[in-house]
Amino acid sequence: MRPLPLRPLVLAALMLGAALAPASAAPRVDGRAKAWVAGVVSRIGMADRAAAPGRGGQVTLRVRIEADGALGGIVLEEGPAALGARAARAVQAAAPFPPPPSGLLTLEGFTELSFPLTLR
């Protein structure tokens, strides 16, 4: 997949409750959006576990999801290339996703998630 252009990201870790910024700086996200992000990340993890086991580790991915749930792109932001390729295969296997809540969509009609993914 081609790299995504830099745009504002929806930080999945932030949406799932991780303390990445002071509470006053964190965007307000409703429960439906949190549940959607958690479902996407869980679905990717399950797709990886369904594949043949391999060497584990952690990568950080940026994933673009279109308004209809179609996969728009994957970028390895951090981690070894071999694990990034494995993570990309898991994302592709997990797609398409449920459509994102409208509150997460950009004006162009997509959302981007940036999140760490632990591969076992």
C-alpha positions in Angstrom: 0.0 0.0 0.0 1.1 3.5 -0.6 2.1 5.8 2.3 -0.7 8.0 3.6 -0.4 11.8 3.4 0.1 13.4 6.8 -3.2 14.5 8.2 -4.6 14.8 11.7 -4.7 11.4 13.3 -7.1 9.8 15.7 -4.8 8.3 18.3 -6.3 5.0 19.2 -4.3 4.7 22.4 -5.8 8.0 23.5 -9.2 7.0 22.6 -8.8 3.8 24.6 -8.0 5.7 27.7 -4.2 5.8 27.7 -2.7 8.9 29.3 -0.8 10.4 26.4 -1.7 14.0 27.1 -3.0 16.0 30.0 -6.8 15.5 30.4 -7.5 19.1 29.5 -5.7 18.5 26.1 -7.4 15.3 25.3 -10.3 15.4 22.8 -13.7 14.3 24.0 -14.6 11.0 22.5 -17.9 9.2 23.1 -18.3 5.6 24.1 -19.4 4.5 20.7 -16.2 5.8 19.1 -14.1 4.2 21.8 -15.8 0.9 21.3 -15.3 1.2 17.5 -11.6 1.8 17.9 -11.2 -1.0 20.4 -13.0 -3.3 18.0 -10.8 -2.4 15.1 -7.6 -3.0 17.1 -9.0 -6.3 18.6 -10.0 -7.5 15.1 -6.4 -6.8 13.8 -4.9 -8.7 16.8 -7.2 -11.7 16.2 -6.3 -11.7 12.5 -2.6 -11.9 13.4 -3.2 -14.7 15.9 -5.1 -16.7 13.3 -2.1 -16.6 11.0 0.9 -18.9 11.5 2.9 -18.0 14.6 6.1 -16.0 14.1 8.6 -13.9 16.0 6.9 -11.5 18.3 7.4 -7.8 19.0 5.7 -4.5 18.9 5.1 -2.1 16.0 3.3 1.2 15.7 1.0 1.5 12.7 -1.1 4.2 11.1 -4.2 2.8 9.4 -6.6 4.8 7.2 -10.2 3.6 7.2 -12.7 5.0 4.7 -16.2 6.0 5.7 -17.6 2.6 4.4 -15.0 0.6 6.5 -12.7 -0.1 3.6 -9.0 -0.1 4.2 -7.5 3.0 2.7 -3.8 2.5 3.7 -1.2 1.2 6.2 2.0 2.9 7.3 4.6 1.4 9.6 5.5 4.3 11.9 7.8 2.4 14.2 9.3 -1.1 14.5 11.2 -3.7 12.5 10.2 -4.0 8.8 9.6 -7.7 9.1 7.2 -7.2 11.9 5.6 -4.3 10.1 5.0 -6.6 7.1 3.4 -9.1 9.3 1.2 -6.4 11.0 0.2 -5.1 7.6 -0.9 -8.6 6.6 -3.0 -8.8 9.8 -4.6 -5.4 9.0 -5.4 -6.5 5.4 -6.9 -9.8 6.7 -9.1 -8.0 9.3 -10.5 -5.6 6.7 -13.1 -4.4 5.8 -14.0 -2.9 9.1 -17.3 -1.7 10.4 -17.9 1.9 9.2 -16.4 4.5 11.6 -18.7 6.7 13.7 -19.3 9.9 11.9 -17.6 11.9 14.6 -14.3 10.3 13.7 -14.4 11.1 10.0 -12.5 13.9 8.4 -14.2 16.3 6.0 -12.8 14.1 3.3 -14.6 11.0 4.7 -12.0 8.8 6.4 -10.3 8.4 9.7 -6.7 7.5 10.6 -5.7 5.5 13.6 -2.2 5.4 15.0 -1.6 2.7 17.6 0.9 0.2 18.9 0.3 -3.4 18.1 1.9 -6.3 19.9 2.5 -9.3 17.8 3.0 -12.6 19.7 
